[in-house]
Amino acid sequence: MSMEQLEQVDRAKVLIEALPYIRRFSNATVVVKYGGHAMVDETLKRDFALDIILMKFVGMNPIVVHGGGPQIGDFLRRLSIESEFIDGMRVTDQQTMDVVEMVLVGKVNKEIVALINAHGGRSVGLSGKDGGLIMAEKMRYVREKGVDQPPELIDMGMVGEITAVDNRVLRGLTGEFIPVIAPVGAGENGETYNINADIVAGRIAASLEARKLVLLTDTEGVLDSRGGLISTLDAAEARRLVQGGTIQGGMIPKVRCCLDALEGGVGKAHILDGRKEHAILLEIFTKAGVGTEIIR
């Protein structure tokens, strides 16, 4: 058998390996939080679009929620608007909120929609304000100051917390289109709130009782105390690792987001390294998978 024929057989084996997963996830809703390096590297951007399109073509219902922190930061610098961060969160006054909404909804969202459409998909862009998708209120952020000291209530500006999700607009779109959602929400008086994209993805996934929630990050996944990748975690063990300090830093809110989604009815949650080519397909359609899956 020639080398070319061997390569063709290998391709066939890949398709056969994927077949049980294609069957299993037919008509399943998968919410993907898109962010990090995968949003800026041109090869990874193309791979992401193709992954999402393939999921749609084999009968799944992918929904994309995107971030955009670096793009927002770049635009604010160009406008000479200084950014203040508290515990990793951007303090968002009204002037900054105007830029956040413009960049997330008007620029980043439409770039992702255009990317998917350019590679053969059918995508439509939304923000949390469309169809009453995400209702929010001002975040009350309390920071502990130490033993025998009262906690500090910090004003984060227009940073919001989700109060309700109305997914009817998504249910109307997912049969034909791939929704792409910018993580802003509306207050009861129509004001706009900036909301963490991981949290938006998790709450939307829970509202739809999605089969999977996938968070793309710039790390391998959840690591153990020796720095090795943990492939599978159940919810109880994940909580123990957070309490024991093995899971720390920026991974804590991502794991908590996954745990909240599981409690809300999501089947499985995944934290994947978005720097790897076709990470989503490898996780969903292969036996080994990549990254960390968190199960109930």
C-alpha atoms as a printed R data frame, in Angstrom:
    type eleno elety resid chain resno       x      y      z
1   ATOM     1    CA   MET     A     1   0.000  0.000  0.000
2   ATOM     2    CA   SER     A     2   1.417  3.373 -0.992
3   ATOM     3    CA   MET     A     3   2.038  6.215  1.461
4   ATOM     4    CA   GLU     A     4  -0.868  8.135 -0.067
5   ATOM     5    CA   GLN     A     5  -3.207  5.169  0.442
6   ATOM     6    CA   LEU     A     6  -2.049  4.804  4.057
7   ATOM     7    CA   GLU     A     7  -2.824  8.478  4.671
8   ATOM     8    CA   GLN     A     8  -6.299  7.991  3.190
9   ATOM     9    CA   VAL     A     9  -6.907  5.002  5.477
10  ATOM    10    CA   ASP     A    10  -5.823  7.094  8.474
11  ATOM    11    CA   ARG     A    11  -8.346  9.768  7.478
12  ATOM    12    CA   ALA     A    12 -11.066  7.129  7.234
13  ATOM    13    CA   LYS     A    13 -10.160  5.835 10.708
14  ATOM    14    CA   VAL     A    14 -10.512  9.344 12.115
15  ATOM    15    CA   LEU     A    15 -14.006  9.618 10.644
16  ATOM    16    CA   ILE     A    16 -14.979  6.199 12.003
17  ATOM    17    CA   GLU     A    17 -13.694  7.138 15.470
18  ATOM    18    CA   ALA     A    18 -15.846 10.282 15.387
19  ATOM    19    CA   LEU     A    19 -19.030  8.475 14.309
20  ATOM    20    CA   PRO     A    20 -20.248  7.382 17.802
21  ATOM    21    CA   TYR     A    21 -19.776 10.917 19.091
22  ATOM    22    CA   ILE     A    22 -21.633 12.408 16.127
23  ATOM    23    CA   ARG     A    23 -24.536 10.060 16.884
24  ATOM    24    CA   ARG     A    24 -24.419 10.820 20.612
25  ATOM    25    CA   PHE     A    25 -24.483 14.577 20.201
26  ATOM    26    CA   SER     A    26 -26.975 14.837 17.365
27  ATOM    27    CA   ASN     A    27 -29.256 17.827 18.089
28  ATOM    28    CA   ALA     A    28 -27.344 18.580 21.312
29  ATOM    29    CA   THR     A    29 -26.828 22.190 22.366
30  ATOM    30    CA   VAL     A    30 -23.209 23.121 23.090
31  ATOM    31    CA   VAL     A    31 -22.352 26.573 24.455
32  ATOM    32    CA   VAL     A    32 -18.771 27.667 23.746
33  ATOM    33    CA   LYS     A    33 -17.081 30.590 25.446
34  ATOM    34    CA   TYR     A    34 -14.588 31.956 22.913
35  ATOM    35    CA   GLY     A    35 -11.696 34.009 24.230
36  ATOM    36    CA   GLY     A    36  -7.984 34.271 24.860
37  ATOM    37    CA   HIS     A    37  -5.300 33.510 22.289
38  ATOM    38    CA   ALA     A    38  -7.794 31.715 20.052
39  ATOM    39    CA   MET     A    39  -9.361 35.113 19.302
40  ATOM    40    CA   VAL     A    40  -6.175 36.788 18.070
41  ATOM    41    CA   ASP     A    41  -4.069 34.145 16.294
42  ATOM    42    CA   GLU     A    42  -5.158 33.976 12.643
43  ATOM    43    CA   THR     A    43  -4.717 30.194 12.318
44  ATOM    44    CA   LEU     A    44  -6.597 29.520 15.551
45  ATOM    45    CA   LYS     A    45  -9.383 31.902 14.518
46  ATOM    46    CA   ARG     A    46  -9.869 29.956 11.294
47  ATOM    47    CA   ASP     A    47  -9.723 26.621 13.161
48  ATOM    48    CA   PHE     A    48 -12.329 27.854 15.639
49  ATOM    49    CA   ALA     A    49 -14.702 28.882 12.854
50  ATOM    50    CA   LEU     A    50 -14.289 25.518 11.102
51  ATOM    51    CA   ASP     A    51 -14.829 23.608 14.368
52  ATOM    52    CA   ILE     A    52 -18.087 25.466 15.048
53  ATOM    53    CA   ILE     A    53 -19.278 25.006 11.463
54  ATOM    54    CA   LEU     A    54 -18.525 21.282 11.512
55  ATOM    55    CA   MET     A    55 -20.460 20.915 14.763
56  ATOM    56    CA   LYS     A    56 -23.445 22.555 13.101
57  ATOM    57    CA   PHE     A    57 -23.194 20.465  9.928
58  ATOM    58    CA   VAL     A    58 -23.178 17.151 11.861
59  ATOM    59    CA   GLY     A    59 -26.382 18.070 13.677
60  ATOM    60    CA   MET     A    60 -25.294 19.873 16.840
61  ATOM    61    CA   ASN     A    61 -26.505 23.316 17.941
62  ATOM    62    CA   PRO     A    62 -23.425 25.383 18.854
63  ATOM    63    CA   ILE     A    63 -23.855 28.756 20.545
64  ATOM    64    CA   VAL     A    64 -20.850 31.075 20.912
65  ATOM    65    CA   VAL     A    65 -20.341 33.589 23.727
66  ATOM    66    CA   HIS     A    66 -17.240 35.722 23.262
67  ATOM    67    CA   GLY     A    67 -14.980 37.896 25.349
68  ATOM    68    CA   GLY     A    68 -12.949 40.859 24.171
69  ATOM    69    CA   GLY     A    69 -10.875 42.272 27.028
70  ATOM    70    CA   PRO     A    70  -7.678 42.868 25.004
71  ATOM    71    CA   GLN     A    71  -9.629 44.535 22.184
72  ATOM    72    CA   ILE     A    72 -11.399 46.789 24.689
73  ATOM    73    CA   GLY     A    73  -8.090 47.670 26.340
74  ATOM    74    CA   ASP     A    74  -6.515 48.536 23.002
75  ATOM    75    CA   PHE     A    75  -9.394 50.825 22.030
76  ATOM    76    CA   LEU     A    76  -9.405 52.570 25.412
77  ATOM    77    CA   ARG     A    77  -5.671 53.254 25.076
78  ATOM    78    CA   ARG     A    78  -6.228 54.764 21.641
79  ATOM    79    CA   LEU     A    79  -8.827 57.080 23.186
80  ATOM    80    CA   SER     A    80  -6.453 57.877 26.093
81  ATOM    81    CA   ILE     A    81  -8.924 56.441 28.611
82  ATOM    82    CA   GLU     A    82  -7.167 54.795 31.529
83  ATOM    83    CA   SER     A    83  -8.383 51.414 32.770
84  ATOM    84    CA   GLU     A    84  -8.604 50.519 36.443
85  ATOM    85    CA   PHE     A    85  -8.701 46.871 37.485
86  ATOM    86    CA   ILE     A    86  -9.727 45.479 40.863
87  ATOM    87    CA   ASP     A    87  -9.103 41.779 41.442
88  ATOM    88    CA   GLY     A    88  -8.842 41.260 37.693
89  ATOM    89    CA   MET     A    89 -12.126 43.036 36.874
90  ATOM    90    CA   ARG     A    90 -12.287 46.240 34.846
91  ATOM    91    CA   VAL     A    91 -13.932 49.134 36.675
92  ATOM    92    CA   THR     A    92 -16.460 50.369 34.127
93  ATOM    93    CA   ASP     A    93 -17.694 53.954 34.371
94  ATOM    94    CA   GLN     A    94 -20.212 55.246 31.833
95  ATOM    95    CA   GLN     A    95 -17.549 56.479 29.398
96  ATOM    96    CA   THR     A    96 -15.774 53.122 29.537
97  ATOM    97    CA   MET     A    97 -19.102 51.290 29.196
98  ATOM    98    CA   ASP     A    98 -19.807 53.124 25.949
99  ATOM    99    CA   VAL     A    99 -16.481 51.881 24.576
100 ATOM   100    CA   VAL     A   100 -17.043 48.349 25.922
101 ATOM   101    CA   GLU     A   101 -20.419 48.101 24.210
102 ATOM   102    CA   MET     A   102 -19.111 49.583 20.972
103 ATOM   103    CA   VAL     A   103 -16.132 47.208 20.822
104 ATOM   104    CA   LEU     A   104 -17.905 44.029 21.975
105 ATOM   105    CA   VAL     A   105 -21.179 44.456 20.084
106 ATOM   106    CA   GLY     A   106 -20.176 46.561 17.109
107 ATOM   107    CA   LYS     A   107 -16.701 45.243 16.355
108 ATOM   108    CA   VAL     A   108 -15.707 41.932 17.959
109 ATOM   109    CA   ASN     A   109 -19.134 40.315 17.639
110 ATOM   110    CA   LYS     A   110 -19.476 41.175 13.971
111 ATOM   111    CA   GLU     A   111 -15.920 40.042 13.211
112 ATOM   112    CA   ILE     A   112 -16.699 36.600 14.639
113 ATOM   113    CA   VAL     A   113 -19.988 36.413 12.725
114 ATOM   114    CA   ALA     A   114 -18.197 37.394  9.511
115 ATOM   115    CA   LEU     A   115 -15.454 34.825 10.190
116 ATOM   116    CA   ILE     A   116 -17.953 31.982 10.556
117 ATOM   117    CA   ASN     A   117 -19.953 33.090  7.532
118 ATOM   118    CA   ALA     A   118 -16.813 33.458  5.402
119 ATOM   119    CA   HIS     A   119 -15.950 29.799  6.051
120 ATOM   120    CA   GLY     A   120 -19.362 28.508  5.029
121 ATOM   121    CA   GLY     A   121 -21.448 28.797  8.183
122 ATOM   122    CA   ARG     A   122 -24.650 30.747  8.828
123 ATOM   123    CA   SER     A   123 -24.177 32.931 11.884
124 ATOM   124    CA   VAL     A   124 -26.025 35.829 13.464
125 ATOM   125    CA   GLY     A   125 -24.736 38.240 16.102
126 ATOM   126    CA   LEU     A   126 -26.550 39.198 19.302
127 ATOM   127    CA   SER     A   127 -25.896 40.975 22.556
128 ATOM   128    CA   GLY     A   128 -27.612 40.221 25.821
129 ATOM   129    CA   LYS     A   129 -29.888 43.190 25.117
130 ATOM   130    CA   ASP     A   130 -31.462 41.524 22.069
131 ATOM   131    CA   GLY     A   131 -34.809 39.880 22.706
132 ATOM   132    CA   GLY     A   132 -34.429 40.467 26.446
133 ATOM   133    CA   LEU     A   133 -31.813 37.682 26.471
134 ATOM   134    CA   ILE     A   134 -29.893 38.863 29.554
135 ATOM   135    CA   MET     A   135 -31.283 41.066 32.296
136 ATOM   136    CA   ALA     A   136 -28.764 42.410 34.782
137 ATOM   137    CA   GLU     A   137 -28.234 44.677 37.735
138 ATOM   138    CA   LYS     A   138 -25.253 46.516 39.161
139 ATOM   139    CA   MET     A   139 -22.740 44.166 40.771
140 ATOM   140    CA   ARG     A   140 -22.292 44.457 44.517
141 ATOM   141    CA   TYR     A   141 -18.635 43.556 44.908
142 ATOM   142    CA   VAL     A   142 -17.499 42.963 48.455
143 ATOM   143    CA   ARG     A   143 -13.816 42.412 49.243
144 ATOM   144    CA   GLU     A   144 -12.694 40.933 52.532
145 ATOM   145    CA   LYS     A   145 -10.014 43.044 54.250
146 ATOM   146    CA   GLY     A   146  -8.783 40.632 56.881
147 ATOM   147    CA   VAL     A   147  -9.414 39.412 60.394
148 ATOM   148    CA   ASP     A   148 -11.438 41.793 62.591
149 ATOM   149    CA   GLN     A   149 -11.883 44.260 59.727
150 ATOM   150    CA   PRO     A   150 -15.220 44.999 58.074
151 ATOM   151    CA   PRO     A   151 -15.503 43.996 54.407
152 ATOM   152    CA   GLU     A   152 -15.134 46.705 51.774
153 ATOM   153    CA   LEU     A   153 -17.986 47.412 49.339
154 ATOM   154    CA   ILE     A   154 -16.376 48.423 46.023
155 ATOM   155    CA   ASP     A   155 -18.167 50.360 43.293
156 ATOM   156    CA   MET     A   156 -17.318 48.611 39.993
157 ATOM   157    CA   GLY     A   157 -19.383 51.011 37.914
158 ATOM   158    CA   MET     A   158 -21.396 49.376 35.139
159 ATOM   159    CA   VAL     A   159 -20.163 45.845 35.828
160 ATOM   160    CA   GLY     A   160 -23.262 43.719 36.087
161 ATOM   161    CA   GLU     A   161 -24.652 40.546 37.601
162 ATOM   162    CA   ILE     A   162 -27.216 38.487 35.714
163 ATOM   163    CA   THR     A   163 -30.704 38.539 37.188
164 ATOM   164    CA   ALA     A   164 -32.565 36.607 34.459
165 ATOM   165    CA   VAL     A   165 -32.020 34.860 31.119
166 ATOM   166    CA   ASP     A   166 -34.806 34.684 28.528
167 ATOM   167    CA   ASN     A   167 -33.580 32.224 25.894
168 ATOM   168    CA   ARG     A   168 -36.539 32.459 23.505
169 ATOM   169    CA   VAL     A   169 -34.531 34.389 20.928
170 ATOM   170    CA   LEU     A   170 -31.902 31.616 20.949
171 ATOM   171    CA   ARG     A   171 -34.483 28.852 20.602
172 ATOM   172    CA   GLY     A   172 -35.818 30.660 17.561
173 ATOM   173    CA   LEU     A   173 -32.391 30.893 15.939
174 ATOM   174    CA   THR     A   174 -30.508 27.690 16.702
175 ATOM   175    CA   GLY     A   175 -32.375 25.525 14.193
176 ATOM   176    CA   GLU     A   176 -30.812 27.363 11.267
177 ATOM   177    CA   PHE     A   177 -28.194 29.783 12.566
178 ATOM   178    CA   ILE     A   178 -25.153 29.813 14.843
179 ATOM   179    CA   PRO     A   179 -25.791 32.540 17.448
180 ATOM   180    CA   VAL     A   180 -22.783 34.606 18.540
181 ATOM   181    CA   ILE     A   181 -23.403 36.559 21.752
182 ATOM   182    CA   ALA     A   182 -21.626 39.610 23.162
183 ATOM   183    CA   PRO     A   183 -21.595 39.557 27.006
184 ATOM   184    CA   VAL     A   184 -23.528 42.694 27.856
185 ATOM   185    CA   GLY     A   185 -26.928 42.820 29.530
186 ATOM   186    CA   ALA     A   186 -29.717 45.291 30.082
187 ATOM   187    CA   GLY     A   187 -30.864 46.768 33.386
188 ATOM   188    CA   GLU     A   188 -34.511 47.297 34.248
189 ATOM   189    CA   ASN     A   189 -34.320 50.869 32.919
190 ATOM   190    CA   GLY     A   190 -32.478 49.910 29.735
191 ATOM   191    CA   GLU     A   191 -28.987 50.713 30.997
192 ATOM   192    CA   THR     A   192 -26.134 48.563 29.734
193 ATOM   193    CA   TYR     A   193 -23.983 46.341 31.956
194 ATOM   194    CA   ASN     A   194 -20.635 44.716 31.228
195 ATOM   195    CA   ILE     A   195 -20.750 41.042 32.329
196 ATOM   196    CA   ASN     A   196 -18.035 38.401 32.562
197 ATOM   197    CA   ALA     A   197 -18.234 36.238 29.424
198 ATOM   198    CA   ASP     A   198 -17.647 32.956 31.298
199 ATOM   199    CA   ILE     A   199 -20.620 33.709 33.536
200 ATOM   200    CA   VAL     A   200 -22.801 34.634 30.555
201 ATOM   201    CA   ALA     A   201 -21.874 31.370 28.804
202 ATOM   202    CA   GLY     A   202 -22.604 29.338 31.925
203 ATOM   203    CA   ARG     A   203 -25.977 30.953 32.593
204 ATOM   204    CA   ILE     A   204 -27.078 30.622 28.972
205 ATOM   205    CA   ALA     A   205 -25.993 26.978 28.947
206 ATOM   206    CA   ALA     A   206 -27.978 26.325 32.127
207 ATOM   207    CA   SER     A   207 -31.078 28.076 30.788
208 ATOM   208    CA   LEU     A   208 -31.017 25.781 27.747
209 ATOM   209    CA   GLU     A   209 -29.973 22.695 29.741
210 ATOM   210    CA   ALA     A   210 -27.154 22.383 27.218
211 ATOM   211    CA   ARG     A   211 -25.394 19.057 26.796
212 ATOM   212    CA   LYS     A   212 -22.020 20.770 27.132
213 ATOM   213    CA   LEU     A   213 -20.437 24.027 28.248
214 ATOM   214    CA   VAL     A   214 -16.959 24.628 26.801
215 ATOM   215    CA   LEU     A   215 -14.641 27.371 28.105
216 ATOM   216    CA   LEU     A   216 -11.638 28.114 25.886
217 ATOM   217    CA   THR     A   217  -8.692 29.407 27.913
218 ATOM   218    CA   ASP     A   218  -4.975 30.075 27.572
219 ATOM   219    CA   THR     A   219  -4.048 27.200 29.900
220 ATOM   220    CA   GLU     A   220  -4.002 23.409 29.504
221 ATOM   221    CA   GLY     A   221  -6.970 22.978 31.826
222 ATOM   222    CA   VAL     A   222  -7.191 22.259 35.546
223 ATOM   223    CA   LEU     A   223  -3.823 21.182 36.980
224 ATOM   224    CA   ASP     A   224  -3.073 19.022 40.005
225 ATOM   225    CA   SER     A   225  -0.627 19.934 42.796
226 ATOM   226    CA   ARG     A   226   2.314 18.655 40.678
227 ATOM   227    CA   GLY     A   227   1.314 20.661 37.628
228 ATOM   228    CA   GLY     A   228  -0.154 17.729 35.720
229 ATOM   229    CA   LEU     A   229  -3.367 18.027 33.731
230 ATOM   230    CA   ILE     A   230  -6.500 16.595 35.363
231 ATOM   231    CA   SER     A   231  -8.554 15.057 32.563
232 ATOM   232    CA   THR     A   232 -11.768 14.473 34.531
233 ATOM   233    CA   LEU     A   233 -13.099 15.989 37.746
234 ATOM   234    CA   ASP     A   234 -16.400 15.447 39.474
235 ATOM   235    CA   ALA     A   235 -18.039 18.435 41.114
236 ATOM   236    CA   ALA     A   236 -17.236 17.367 44.680
237 ATOM   237    CA   GLU     A   237 -13.525 16.908 43.929
238 ATOM   238    CA   ALA     A   238 -13.403 20.240 42.089
239 ATOM   239    CA   ARG     A   239 -14.768 21.987 45.182
240 ATOM   240    CA   ARG     A   240 -12.199 20.229 47.372
241 ATOM   241    CA   LEU     A   241  -9.359 21.355 45.102
242 ATOM   242    CA   VAL     A   242 -10.576 24.955 45.242
243 ATOM   243    CA   GLN     A   243 -10.884 24.885 49.035
244 ATOM   244    CA   GLY     A   244  -7.495 23.203 49.395
245 ATOM   245    CA   GLY     A   245  -5.719 25.758 47.191
246 ATOM   246    CA   THR     A   246  -4.728 23.394 44.359
247 ATOM   247    CA   ILE     A   247  -7.027 25.317 42.022
248 ATOM   248    CA   GLN     A   248  -6.101 28.956 42.371
249 ATOM   249    CA   GLY     A   249  -5.936 32.342 40.672
250 ATOM   250    CA   GLY     A   250  -7.908 32.875 37.492
251 ATOM   251    CA   MET     A   251  -8.896 29.212 37.309
252 ATOM   252    CA   ILE     A   252 -11.127 29.522 40.397
253 ATOM   253    CA   PRO     A   253 -13.896 31.604 38.765
254 ATOM   254    CA   LYS     A   254 -13.827 29.365 35.683
255 ATOM   255    CA   VAL     A   255 -14.278 26.213 37.763
256 ATOM   256    CA   ARG     A   256 -17.024 27.868 39.807
257 ATOM   257    CA   CYS     A   257 -18.738 28.901 36.580
258 ATOM   258    CA   CYS     A   258 -18.659 25.259 35.451
259 ATOM   259    CA   LEU     A   259 -20.010 24.040 38.782
260 ATOM   260    CA   ASP     A   260 -22.881 26.546 38.675
261 ATOM   261    CA   ALA     A   261 -23.713 25.436 35.128
262 ATOM   262    CA   LEU     A   262 -23.773 21.775 36.158
263 ATOM   263    CA   GLU     A   263 -26.085 22.595 39.054
264 ATOM   264    CA   GLY     A   264 -28.290 24.460 36.586
265 ATOM   265    CA   GLY     A   265 -28.768 21.394 34.393
266 ATOM   266    CA   VAL     A   266 -25.810 21.355 31.980
267 ATOM   267    CA   GLY     A   267 -24.614 17.820 31.161
268 ATOM   268    CA   LYS     A   268 -20.831 18.351 31.266
269 ATOM   269    CA   ALA     A   269 -18.466 21.304 31.419
270 ATOM   270    CA   HIS     A   270 -15.061 21.491 29.757
271 ATOM   271    CA   ILE     A   271 -12.083 23.803 30.250
272 ATOM   272    CA   LEU     A   272  -9.895 23.592 27.147
273 ATOM   273    CA   ASP     A   273  -6.626 25.066 25.947
274 ATOM   274    CA   GLY     A   274  -7.706 27.315 23.095
275 ATOM   275    CA   ARG     A   275  -4.088 27.578 21.935
276 ATOM   276    CA   LYS     A   276  -4.297 24.008 20.569
277 ATOM   277    CA   GLU     A   277  -5.504 23.577 17.017
278 ATOM   278    CA   HIS     A   278  -9.057 22.194 16.797
279 ATOM   279    CA   ALA     A   279  -9.275 21.820 20.591
280 ATOM   280    CA   ILE     A   280 -13.088 21.737 20.517
281 ATOM   281    CA   LEU     A   281 -13.274 18.913 17.984
282 ATOM   282    CA   LEU     A   282 -10.606 16.905 19.802
283 ATOM   283    CA   GLU     A   283 -12.547 17.185 23.051
284 ATOM   284    CA   ILE     A   284 -15.962 16.319 21.642
285 ATOM   285    CA   PHE     A   285 -15.189 13.818 18.883
286 ATOM   286    CA   THR     A   286 -12.267 11.760 20.214
287 ATOM   287    CA   LYS     A   287 -11.947  9.225 23.008
288 ATOM   288    CA   ALA     A   288  -8.941 10.812 24.684
289 ATOM   289    CA   GLY     A   289 -10.150 14.392 24.509
290 ATOM   290    CA   VAL     A   290  -8.077 17.364 25.629
291 ATOM   291    CA   GLY     A   291  -8.307 19.696 28.592
292 ATOM   292    CA   THR     A   292 -10.402 19.040 31.689
293 ATOM   293    CA   GLU     A   293 -14.003 17.849 31.816
294 ATOM   294    CA   ILE     A   294 -16.036 18.518 34.947
295 ATOM   295    CA   ILE     A   295 -18.972 16.228 35.600
296 ATOM   296    CA   ARG     A   296 -21.716 16.084 38.179
